[in-house]
Amino acid sequence: MYTIKELYDLDHTLAKDYLSQFTYPWEALKGIKDLILAIGPTLGDDYEEREEHVWVHKTAKVFPSAYLGAPCIIGPGTEVRHCAFIRGSALVGADCVVGNSVELKNVILFDHVQTPHYNYVGDSILGHYSHMGAGSITSNVKADKKLVVIKDGEDTFETGIKKFGAMLGDHVEVGCNAVLNPGTVIGRHSNVYPTSCVRGVVPEHSIWKNTGVVIRKEERD
């Protein structure tokens, strides 16, 4: 459940060919900036280069108070709302919402991703139709500054990288004010309760409760 194929439908991102090179999604984090710089000049007339290395689709809506840092790509139909802060190295897909006071840094947002209210998303990849509730964030550096290790029960996976927020599979729902700790991986169609502190791997079609208990959705039914 860690692999790109298990987490994402690559037909819903401009990063399809790039991500296809890797087995695990966090392997792609270091190259997001170079990816955007390579894709940007090829986007065609439907995109405007509003500043150097800042490409915005003509149908996207960017509010005047939003900041778009280079390099970044803002896809068709996407809305970047008041005081959003895109620090750079952000590939934002089609029909996304980057909301009020949201900060993005070194991320890939697939199509139809919503980060609508007071979210921080850094060094992360958010899958098709994933949604982060108000105030939910990805924490991307450990307090001890050591390399991030993914924990799945008794098993561990050494990533070899220092900055790693969260990998959200397609159709993931994260509740309000949840914190996704460094190295969090959430499988497709899973939910996280509001105010949760999430660490490690959440299997697909599961629910992370704010007590840290994980149940399968069919168990709930």
C-alpha positions, 0 to 999 in steps of 0.5 A: 500500500506504499507504492504509487500504483496502489495510491494514485490514478496517474491519469489525473495529473500532469506529473503522470510520466514523472511519477511513473519512473518511481516505485514509492511516491516520496522518491519523487519529492526531490525532483518536483521543482525540476519537473515544473521547470521542464513542463511549464514551457510546454503547456501551450497557449492555454496557460499564461506565464504571469511571472518567470516560471509561474504558469497559470491556466486561463480558466483558473481564478487567482485572487489578487492577494494570493502569492504565487512563488516560482516555480509553480503551475496552476491548472484549469478551473482551479481557484487560488483564494485570498492570502493563499501562499504558494511558496514554490515548487507546487504543481496544482492540477485541474479544478482544485481549491487552494483556500484562504491562508493556505500554504503550499511548498514542494507539492503535487496536487492531483486534479480536484484536490481541495485544501480550502481553509488554513492548511499547510501542505509541504513535501507531500503528494495529494491524490485525485479528489483528496480533501483536507478539512479546515486547519488540517496540516502536514508536518514535514520535518521531525522534531529531532531533525532525523530522517523520516521513517515510515511505520506500519505496525511493527514494520518500518521503512527507511525513506532516506529523506529529511523533509516528508509530509504526507502521501494521500491516496485518491479520495482521502478525507482528512478531518478538521484540525488533524495533524499528519506527522512526517511520513504519513501514508493514507490509502485510497478512500480512507478517512481521518477523524477531526483533531487526529494526530496521525502517524504511519500508514492508514490502509485503504478503505479505512477510518483513523479515529482520533484515539489512533484506532483504525477500522475498516469501513466495512466493519463500521457498516 
